[in-house]
Amino acid sequence: MRRPVALRLSALLATGALAAAAGMTLSTPEASAATTGATGYATQNGGTTGGAGGQTVRATTGTAIHAALCNRASRSTPVTIQVEGTINHANTSKVSGGSCSTADGVIELKQISNVTIVGVGGGAVFDQLGIHIRESSNIIIQNVTVRNVKKSGSPTSNGGDAIGMESGVRNVWVDHVTLEASGGESEGFDGLFDMKDNTQYVTLSYSILRNSGRGGLIGSSESDTSNGYVTFHHNLYENIDSRTPLLRGGIAHIYNNHYKGLNESGINSRAGARAKVDNNYFEDSKDVLGTFYTDAAGYWQVSGNIFDNVTWSSRGEDNNPAGPNPQSNTTVSVPYSYGLDGASCVPGIVSQTAGANKGLKVSDGNCSPQTPDPTPTDPTPTPTDPTPTPTDPTTPPSGTNLSIGAGADGSSKADGTSYGNVRDGNMSTYWSPAGSTGSVSVKWGSPTTVSKVNIREASGAVGNIGSWRLVNHDTGAVLASGSGAGVISVPRTTLSKITFQITGSSGTPRVAEFETYAG
């Protein structure tokens, strides 16, 4: 159960809001948009490029941001929206159009893709106004401040989240932002950075989160475990009660962050979640890592962290702190490369680089800040998916079907279907997603080696499966991609869970069997 909020609020900065006339203009790109590209899990699943290659628009009101989305040729037409000034309720209205779905009182990125929102000039402040990302993909938010978003009191916006993601969101990079509140839930605020309902492949980098009861969550409840593959690096969490983050299921990579003044708890891994926690600096805080307020255990791999004046509570039925001498209880591998600063220099490098209006400076991996090269780069994204793998619908693999007797889960299931039907050896039973796309997984209690998969469609639905990805759920790496059911060969991989993601279909998909083989 959440404990009462007990914040030690520092004095709030003067607002200093910039006066700007409402409107939207076409613009040429500025050097304030980073050219170094996404990092962490946002580089996977095809990568995150935002509005690269599209038109650049300048916006000084929330209405103008919505208009930039709605004036595109389609919901997937790339656009970069440069924002300057203060965005608030008074200048943020709903705009209608075939390429958008917006609302009053919130920046709505709903059912769209290929968008960058970046603060420029004197800065961009979203004042008491949240950013809502829903059913969207390939989004970049950079160099902005979002402050004092409330879920109760007046005015309210975005359920009280500064940035909130939900419902099938994929590939979001949030970079060099400042997210802040003025209290906890009792003062009307909620999370600063929340992800739920099947949100995956997200990176939060070089950002400041402060003065809030809740830093953020991954998964809205113990049953919402479809989220994950999230990277947090070079962020400052300061004067936060808890949830830095709260992780329910899924995988998080958490490195080179500075945690200062965590009042109740910090990284809360639970409900089977696994966190890789490397070279962070924890300072003047309590219970910075563990499973808290639940008996649904989570796991962590720790290395190179510094614990400076950190206190730990006693273990109990619903309280399992990792300290006072944190040890790893799982292993987590990540599919991307990254530079790792030594923990001792993390406070210094984070103070020079994290947050909005810092010149988008980043670490060079040796504790020194660097300014990104302002020279424009080729906006054409480089896919990280493997070359599409042809399927063979006729020749079944030989050997033992490893899926028989294994576990299964997924993103959703249609009425009358079950995840378990894909590994029961019975072609007359099947799984279907709740919509036209979705994912189903086979999982084992111990690492299992797989080199071939056979996706078999149920009678009456042959040919319904369109495009797909096969994912190593342990790391988020895409093992193969293609279209149509049949036999899929993958690099010989040892894993605990493998996921078949249907990303397109010509009818209702019906997977009768998700067979796996060692060779």
Salt bridges, closest charged atoms under 4 A:
GLU30 OE2 - ARG58 NH2 2.53
GLU84 OE1 - ARG58 NH1 3.22
GLU108 OE1 - HIS132 ND1 2.86
ASP127 OD1 - ARG147 NE 3.15
GLU135 OE2 - ARG134 NE 3.38
GLU166 OE2 - HIS132 NE2 2.97
GLU166 OE1 - ARG134 NH1 3.10
ASP175 OD2 - HIS176 ND1 2.76
GLU180 OE1 - ARG210 NE 2.74
GLU185 OE2 - LYS151 NZ 2.86
GLU185 OE1 - ARG214 NH2 3.01
ASP190 OD1 - ARG214 NH1 2.69
GLU222 OE1 - ARG248 NE 2.76
GLU222 OE1 - ARG270 NE 3.32
GLU264 OE1 - ARG2 NH1 3.02
ASP278 OD2 - HIS253 NE2 3.59
ASP278 OD2 - LYS276 NZ 3.34
GLU283 OE1 - HIS258 NE2 2.82
ASP341 OD2 - HIS234 NE2 2.79
ASP385 OD2 - ARG469 NE 2.78
ASP409 OD2 - LYS443 NZ 3.07
ASP409 OD2 - LYS497 NZ 2.87
GLU515 OE2 - ARG456 NH1 3.01
